[in-house]
Amino acid sequence: MDDSPLGGSRVPFASPLRKVVEAVGDAVLSVGRRIAGMVRFTGEMTVVLRETGRWIGRSLLRPGLRFRRDALAAQMVRVGVRSIGIVVLVQVFIGIILVLQLAPTLENYGQIEQVATVVAIATVRELGPLITAIVLSGFAGASIAAEIGAMKETEELKALRAHALNPYHFLIMPRFLATVIMMGGLAVIADVVGVFGGFMTSWLVLDIPPLTYLDITQAALDHTDYLTGLFKAGVFGMLIALIACCEGLNVTGGAEGVGLATTSTVVKSIVALIGVDAMFTAVFYVFGI
Amino acid sequence: MESDVVISVQEVVKTFPRADGTPARVLDGVTFDVHRGETIVVMGGSGCGKSTLLNCLIGELPVDGGRILYHAARMPSSRDISGMSESELNELRKHFGILFQSGALFNSMSVADNIALPIREHSSVPARLIETIVTLKLEQVRMLEHREKMPAQLSGGQKKRVGLARATALDPEILFYDEPSAGLDPVTSAAIDELIMDLSRKLLVTSVVVTHEMDSAFRIADRMVMLDRGRVLKIGSRAEFEILRDAPPDSLARHEEKLMNQFLNGYGRGPLTDATGTSEFERLITAG
């Protein structure tokens, strides 16, 4: 309470209008902070991408500089090979769900066989890369963020620099390349398995002849469908790796910080993946790709 | 720069932003020289700037003012670390080794691989010879029987020994130690100190040790630097600091001497502590 110029005490003014103004002000401030945080994080991702690109170029072009094939292979196994099982499982379910959800509607139009077209296009162009990326963000992205974050907290990153070893060359580059490469590979597996899930469900539940299903699938897809799916998969892989590495490099506050980084990696990755996917889909639609 | 000076720290200033945005001077005109072959101990309470100084010395943090000149024997001329590019800094880093407070071993690698890594990355030494060097380095720190273990299987003291072996893998001219005996029991701490002295003698390295463990500091130091609130309070030989430590507090006239006497002896009462028993260091840290 402040002293009033008239003597006595002045009661702080807390009208409902003031509360509303304060709440709106807090909300605007919070949105502003979030936008600033997003801009800052995007900037950090750009720096990580630039540095990683520089080290990939150096490793390929500069004689005597190791490409770190062993580390790349180890990361490919960790990121990709170990994710195959879960990607297969999820993608089979997606194929089954698509067929069973679409069947009644298509049956009404007497086009039940066209379920193969929908499954093929939805899986190869969209759900194969997207669902695989979402699985990978939880499986590999979180693990990369936790690993790099823990290394930062235990001074391993500092130790690398102290031994004249660049963390981008030593840690980020193999993880980035492994995620991008394996994302492409996993998307191909996801496409095949998703179509297979749809194929089996159509055959066993809807009694669509297998050869008919395969013929329709083949007719529904052309090379642009495969290429747009693969292109998206590569970009998704880059996004997951960049977000995970940035989160890992930004870790502060010990074990709690590592935990927050892993959660944040998954959340940011999913939002970024769906946002970028929507953007790509819109661009492909406009240009008729 | 005198010919036997390996590192010359000249008027180094480092600031960090406080919570309110104003700059806090963590290092405020720090000046001292490190001579070839000596072991110099930088000491001071928590928050006095010694870890920041170490980070500036190894090029982990850029300085905001002053210079840090290096003149290693294998370098053609003295160079200011603040003006170095990334590749120049990496070249300089090959001249020194660092033992981190936690050991900072690479957890995904075995003990042997931790030591082999810098050699493998920075030389064209054949794999067989690398094995021999690793064996030699592990023998020096008496950890040979643990060569295939992973860091998670080692105790704190063992991690520091392996960290020390890794720090010496490239036969550096300068060794930096960040709190080498922190978190260790007195016996292990003494063993690490002996190892540091042993390596200094055998490898003829220049050592810069940052610590607030006084027993350890007095065991290993040739010279000592006392920091207080980012400033050098005193630079002197170990003998000079021993005289200061052993003097009765009442016999000391200057405030700085009383302050150092309290710190060196670890007294709970004195100019560093207020009536509530809170030390000046704690007050500085809680004040941000």
Boltz contact constraints between the chains, C-beta under 6 A:
constraints:
  - contact:
      token1: [A, 154]
      token2: [B, 102]
      max_distance: 6.0
  - contact:
      token1: [A, 155]
      token2: [B, 100]
      max_distance: 6.0
  - contact:
      token1: [A, 155]
      token2: [B, 102]
      max_distance: 6.0
  - contact:
      token1: [A, 155]
      token2: [B, 104]
      max_distance: 6.0
  - contact:
      token1: [A, 156]
      token2: [B, 104]
      max_distance: 6.0
  - contact:
      token1: [A, 156]
      token2: [B, 106]
      max_distance: 6.0
  - contact:
      token1: [A, 159]
      token2: [B, 100]
      max_distance: 6.0
  - contact:
      token1: [A, 159]
      token2: [B, 104]
      max_distance: 6.0
  - contact:
      token1: [A, 162]
      token2: [B, 58]
      max_distance: 6.0
  - contact:
      token1: [A, 162]
      token2: [B, 98]
      max_distance: 6.0
  - contact:
      token1: [A, 163]
      token2: [B, 118]
      max_distance: 6.0
  - contact:
      token1: [A, 164]
      token2: [B, 90]
      max_distance: 6.0
  - contact:
      token1: [A, 164]
      token2: [B, 93]
      max_distance: 6.0
  - contact:
      token1: [A, 164]
      token2: [B, 94]
      max_distance: 6.0
  - contact:
      token1: [A, 165]
      token2: [B, 121]
      max_distance: 6.0
